[in-house]
Amino acid sequence: MKKINKNFLKDSHFITELKLCNIRLIDNSKFPWIILVPKRKNTTDISELSSKDQILLMKEIVYASKIMKKTFKAFNLNVEKIGNIVSQLHIHIIARSQKDSSWPLSVWVVKKKIYFREGLSKTIKKLKKNFGV
Amino acid sequence: MKKINKNFLKDSHFITELKLCNIRLIDNSKFPWIILVPKRKNTTDISELSSKDQILLMKEIVYASKIMKKTFKAFNLNVEKIGNIVSQLHIHIIARSQKDSSWPLSVWVVKKKIYFREGLSKTIKKLKKNFGV
């Protein structure tokens, strides 16, 4: 299992471990936002995963999507593999609301705002519960 | 098969049809950019596809990713399901270069620039060739 990138450790919080991916909450109180980080070495693109892992990734995206939708009553989900800055493969799943700070634009057009301590622990708790941790 | 959304028709050009998705080139000369549009009615989220279609979507994302990488010698690929404005399910695949106009930021932070006629037909031709059309 590849060591997790330092940026992830700094900007996100561990929620749970699935078969392929670790799930982490991104520390940005503007959007309920998780990342799925496949536990595979030297992988920057989905196409570099084995076929089996690609299917597993799709299953875990769908599983996590349903939990994000339910947990945050999301109007829409953004599911994104970017990786321009941190190249280690990771998939963003962001619960969007029509009232959030960048709707209907991308989350990338606004600056992040980290959680206050209480909001952070509440969000982590809620997510862990719904991921069955 | 669902009629294709009007915005897609206006802002993109047909490249080819795969088993699940139509592939269209986005008319933005700043980035080599395609969308995959699953030929399924009333679908806005990946999780609404059948399990079979989810796997097919992953396969077509990987297939199209490899072609985008090769065709445009991409340094990195951004693969994104957004759908805040056009809700009909579609996946963006964008070939990124370290010299493009928003690197390393998201493509969503810069305004689009439509192709000149010649550049457009060249890009369509190149893509069709590599998709085996």
Interface residues (C-beta under 8 A of the other chain):
Chain A: T44 D45 I46 S47 Q54 I55 L57 M58 K59 I61 V62 S65 K66 K69 N76 L77 N78 V79 E80 K81 I82 G83 N84 I85 S87 R96 W103 P104 L105 S106 W108 V109
Chain B: T44 D45 I46 S47 Q54 I55 L57 M58 K59 I61 V62 S65 K66 K69 N76 L77 N78 V79 E80 K81 I82 G83 N84 I85 S87 R96 W103 P104 L105 S106 W108 V109
